[in-house]
Amino acid sequence: MFRISKILSVNTVYTSFEMFLEEDFVFSGERHNFWEFLYIIDGTMSVVVEDKVYELEAGNIIFYSPMEFHSIRSAKGTSPHIIIMSFSLSGSGFEKLAGGFFDVGKKEDRLIRSAYSDAAICMEFDDEIKKQLVANKLEELMLGLLETRIMLTSRKKTVGTENYRLIVNVMNENVEKNLSSEEIARLCGMSLSNMKKVFKKYSGVGIMKYYSNLRILKAMELIHSGKTMAETSELLNFSSQHYFTEAFKRQCGITPTEHKKRFLKPSDI
């Protein structure tokens, strides 16, 4: 006899898409609080995950963990055919899926296509059996990758991608300083125009929008650790608590106080 402790469990499926993209397709990037995978059926895609740039070919799959910035674009003049699914995970082993990408074999390919097909039915009809099948297939897919596949972590290295990586690292290292774009450029040893061009090319978003998002994520971390709004505002060098509240609400749609009430347990507030 042995007891089973689930390494990972799929609890909710949020979205499921199969897409045929144009060769000039660009998605400017996002963060969200759930897991997502991108599977390349055909074509080539340039994929940015935080400070890393990958080039994924047909038969590759990549997972984005919650709140990881990611953007994609068609590459090498191809018109990619892809499947994207997003979902929530619980368990003890799901963190091992992040940090690179995997080659997919025939078994995994069948599981992805079948999970997508069943999910499409569930999005239209309330079929509890299909829902369980989707969860089972996604769990089998991920467990199989963890058991039999080696994660590939090689990233695309060019002058442009290394400069992009530098810019992201500088912003992360100075997230509490409330830097201007000119100050970020100076710390990177780049001209302002070149820095903006490089960052926009790989991330698809403006540099100050990305930096502001990093600062709000840091604010959430501080709030969750027990810091007051005044302490958080001061630690992140906002000019005033009022301006911090306005910046937070502009980014998240709710105030820091509303966020604290919504996402922390009563015992933590």
Summary of the structure (lengths in Angstrom):
residues: 269
radius of gyration: 20.4
end to end distance: 43.4
largest distance: 65.1
contacts: 784
relative contact order: 0.12
helix: 47%
strand: 23%
